[in-house]
Structures are given as structure tokens and as C-alpha cells.
Amino acid sequence: MIGVAPPAYDPAAPTTADTLPVGSAATVRAYVAELLRRHRGAFLLLVTVNAVAVLASLAGPWLLGGLVERVSHGARELHLPLTVGLFALALLVQAVFVREVRLRGAMLGERMLADLREDFLVRSVRLPPGVLERAGTGDLLSRITTDIDRLANAMREAVPQLTVGVVWTALLLGGLVLTAPPLAAAVLVALPLLLAGCRWYFRRAPSAYRSEAAGYAAVAAALTETVDAGRTVEAHRLGERRIALSELRIKQWTAWERYTLWLRSVLFPVVNITHVTVLAAVLLIGGVFVLRGWLGIGQLTTGALIAQMLVDPVGLILRWYDELQVAQVSLARLVGVREIEPDAGDASLSPAGRDMHADRVHFGYREGVDVLREVSLKVAPGTRLALVGPSGAGKSTLGRLLAGIYAPRKGRVALGGAELSRMPAERVRAHVALVNQEHHVFVGSLRDNLLLARADADDAELWAALGAVDADGWARALENGLDTEVGSGGFALTPAQAQQIALARLVLADPHTLVLDEATSLLDPRAARHLERSLARVLDGRTVVAIAHRLHTAHDADVIAVVENGRISELGPHDDLVAADGTYAALWRSWHG
């Protein structure tokens, strides 16, 4: 079949994400099979009630065929009251079990959707920290929101309805074989046409729907970015360029929309022709058989009615299978996290001390491009180390390696002799914590937000943690104290208060080593100074690695490491480095004007 060609590939158009992986066909099939095994009881019940409903629907053609047969033979006793009574009973049974089919199908779909959400969340929180750090929260959130929304209809409707359609078709064909065996072969006349049309369509549809979804995502991204950066766009007079980009993305998306619409416009007429062909073949072949005496007129009537009834289940299968082509893209994105090995680590590995050592570390975000090269560093327990250097030198990357977020490509980062990358993530977090500018307050009570750090903490310990960061004053002034609802829709916290909650969690978790990535840089100066005083009490007695974007942080450190071009170029106390008149001294002079 020849028709509209798919839109030409444009290298400017995004096609695949390079963050979290998208599941392969094998992974998707394995997960679907696992879901069906979990819910096999509900699945078998759905099949059973559907079978009863279909069998009840076959009573009508069978009764009518028998009535026609008796009339054709000139029978005087037609048993109309009995026939009508049985027909009414069959309709009643069919109505009751069709209701059960819908109910059981909806329940099965909702349970499977709930399992899908839960499986994705459980698997996501078990991912290695470095994977999520590189991927960012945007990709993860889009999967649990947008992709789940796209899948909701498919899980609630498509899977149950496909099951219904398959069982319905199989039983109707079985009924046709039992009541009019010669006519069963007539149905096969249209099968090659249906298979050819479906094969043509389904070879093109999956990739087309994936491109359509990617095109829509590109449109949304372009528009959202333009709106969010509206002032920047206006200041730099980028309006025309952003409009041109949006129009290009819309053009690419609508081209794929037209292509998928064209695919459906070819498939549906083929399906309709198939239905007509089946009925025509049954009537023509059956008519010849009746004339030759090989088939009764009643059997022909029953067979023709059953053949006509095949229209609905076949249409149901094709409709929802088509829907699943769209949903399969989102399902592949959701189960893609199953292809990432969880960070199990060596459970027997535990630090024998608190000293930290990086030995000839190499690390890069892309293959063949190292951000850090030959970095070696020793941090004694209780030391305050500051990492300084120009933007892009690798300070934050080194900090995340020391926090166990990333694993080095080459070399090792060890805590107390135990390699961080080989330890379970939970054990690493018990010893080392990363504190950065990002802080989150979860929707719930203040108590629940604090218990995230240590679930067994009592109220006295919670108040002590708040007091340690100077947060107990405003917290005690809350109407319901620790039971006050905070977060979205609750008590509105200032950025400084939200950061204090994050620091109180840190006090409760009580790690002996902290990696600080300018935890106060996003606050106004007055709030930052107040929080730094609170932070100083939290840091007392702990090993601290501070990524210093502002040099007054470095001034108070015991040791300063200057990171340049992915290497440590200078190492020593503040006064020694200033006296050496090297890179640090130049940074210090430029900082103080």
C-alpha cells in the first residue's frame, strides 16, 4: 500500500531521551506477563463471566435458527411461548453478566494501574543516586505524571476490553463451528485481507505514535520554556526566534498527527470491508450449500447471525489494540527503570573509621570526556575542607563523588577504608550526607517532615533538632505545633524556614561527614547569615567538605583545595595559599576587589 510518507527526520527535533532509559520490547512483555500473573484470579474471573455473557448471547441466533428450520419444514407446532421465554431468559442472563464483565474489567484495570504506579515508585527510589542526579527530577516526574495519565485509559479499558474481545471472538467462532460447521470456512475467506491490513498498519503505527508523542513533548517544552523565560526572551529580543522554534515544533508534531491519522484512515476501511466480506461469504456459500441440501435453512440463519455478531468483537480488538500502541510508548518509559541495576552494594562492607580518601580519581558524565582527572585527596576526621575554583572546574562533581552520589570511572573514593561505590546507598547515607541549595517540604505535618530523617525519633528529639537550628521559636508559635500541616495547601514556610527543616533532618540523621554545596546561597543575605549561625552548630565536631562558591566560606576552613580544569592545583590553609600568590590568591583578591 502506498500513501502518505512519514515526516522527514529533522536533526533539530528531539527523538529519544538520554536520561532514564526506555524499556525494550522484551522488558515490556515481561512486565505485562508479571502483572497478569499477579492478578490471574481476577483475570480468570473476568474471562469466566465474559464467557457466560457470550454464551447467553448465542441463544438468540440458535433459537431463531431453530424456529426458521421448523417453519421451513412446515411444522405446525412452533413452540413460540417456549422460544420467547428462553430468549427472554437468555437476554436477562446476558445483561447480568455483561454488567459483571464491565465491573470486573474496571476493577482489574484499576488494580493493575495501581500496581504500575507503585512498582515505578518503588523501583525509582532504589535507583543509584548518581543515576537520578544525572537524569534530574524532570524526566522522573514526567513519567509518573504524564505517562501514567496516558496509560490510565489503556489500563482501565484496553486490557480488560481486549480480553473481552478475544474471548468473545473465540466463543462466536466456536459456536459457528458447532451449529453450522460448513460455514466456519466461509469466515476464513476475509482473513487474508484482515491480516494484510493489520500487518501493514501495525508495522508502521508503533514508531509513528512514538514520534507523535515526542513531537508533542517538544511542543510543550518549547512553549513552557518560552513562558518561563519570558523576561529573558524580551530582554534579548528573542521573540521572533522563539516563535519560529515553536512553529517548527508544532509543524513537526502536526505532521506526525496527520501521518497517524492517515494510517487509521487506511486501516478502518479495510476492517469494514472485512466485515462485509465475511457476511457475504457466509450468505453466498451458505446459500449454495442450502440449495444442494448440505445445510439447513435454520443453520444458515444461525450462521449468518453469528457472522454478523463477529463485527463487534473484532472491532473491539482492533480499536483497543490500536489504543495500546499509543499506551505502549508510555509503558516502555515507565518500565525502563527496571533495566537499571539497583544499587545493592556489598552489605558486608562497612567503614572502619571516618577518614576520607580519594585516590587518582577520574570521572566524566559522557564516555571519553573526563570532568575530573587524577584527583587525589585525604580528609582527616573533623576537618573542614573547602573546594574552590572557577565555574565549571569540577568542584560540585568532586563533592558528589565524596558524598557517594557518583562512582568514579577510575580510581577509588573510600571512607574508613571502605569504597563508597561498593557500599549500599542506605549505608553511605548513614555516614555521609549531601546538603545543597535544593530543599523540599513535603505535604503533611511538620512532624512527618522531620521523621523522614529518623522514623523512631520522639517529640523531644524533634524539638531538640529544631532547637539546634534555631527553628523551635517559630515552630512552637504554630497553631498545632508539630501537627501543623505544612507544604502545598498548608502553612506557608519561608525559604529560610524550609532550609531549617532540612537542617533539622540532618541533625536527626546525625551523619559524621557532610558535603555542603552552598546550602544558603539562594537565601537573602540576612536569612543566610542567620542560617549560617545555625549551620555552624550543626557542623560542630563533624567532617565537612564545603563547595565554596563564595570565598568567605573558604576563609574559615582548615584546608582549601583549589580545583582547576578537573585537577587539584593547590592545597593548604587560607594564609598559606594567599602567601603563595597562586590561583587562590588571585581569586581572593578579585573577591575582595
Disulfide bonds with the S-S distance in Angstrom:
none
